[in-house]
Amino acid sequence: MPASEKDPDSWSAADKFTVVLETAGFNATELSSYCRERGLFLEQVDRWRQTAQDANANAVLTMAEQRDLEKRHQQDQKEIKALKQDLRRKEKALAEAAALLIAAKKIQAFWGEDGDD
């Protein structure tokens, strides 16, 4: 149990796990007494126990799955690089079109509004 008197939900994961380990073999009466002594709620301990159980529920990737994941990651990186290049090209084209439009407006303003030339 942490030395500070802060809210139990803000305790570190190690402190919460310690509570889960300490209460693992308790029956309902013992658990209630433990919680009262430490200012905890049964729901908090149950939630922390479930979190500890769920932490190991993620399956470990096999070597084939890991290779497939790495291959997809490399493909994604290539696609991102291509998209960035395409975006830069389009931004340059847009800037050029904007510059031409501004130049055309300046020429039109300089020579006048009539387009009879």
Contacts in CASP RR format, 6 or more apart in sequence:
PFRMAT RR
TARGET T0000
AUTHOR 0000-0000-0000
METHOD contacts of the structure
MODEL  1
MPASEKDPDSWSAADKFTVVLETAGFNATELSSYCRERGLFLEQVDRWRQ
TAQDANANAVLTMAEQRDLEKRHQQDQKEIKALKQDLRRKEKALAEAAAL
LIAAKKIQAFWGEDGDD
1 15 0 8 1.000
1 18 0 8 1.000
1 19 0 8 1.000
1 38 0 8 1.000
2 11 0 8 1.000
2 12 0 8 1.000
2 15 0 8 1.000
8 16 0 8 1.000
8 38 0 8 1.000
8 39 0 8 1.000
8 40 0 8 1.000
8 44 0 8 1.000
9 44 0 8 1.000
16 48 0 8 1.000
16 51 0 8 1.000
16 52 0 8 1.000
17 48 0 8 1.000
17 52 0 8 1.000
19 38 0 8 1.000
19 40 0 8 1.000
19 45 0 8 1.000
19 48 0 8 1.000
20 45 0 8 1.000
20 48 0 8 1.000
20 49 0 8 1.000
20 52 0 8 1.000
22 34 0 8 1.000
23 30 0 8 1.000
23 31 0 8 1.000
23 34 0 8 1.000
23 45 0 8 1.000
23 49 0 8 1.000
26 34 0 8 1.000
31 42 0 8 1.000
31 45 0 8 1.000
32 42 0 8 1.000
34 40 0 8 1.000
35 41 0 8 1.000
35 42 0 8 1.000
35 44 0 8 1.000
35 45 0 8 1.000
61 69 0 8 1.000
111 117 0 8 1.000
END
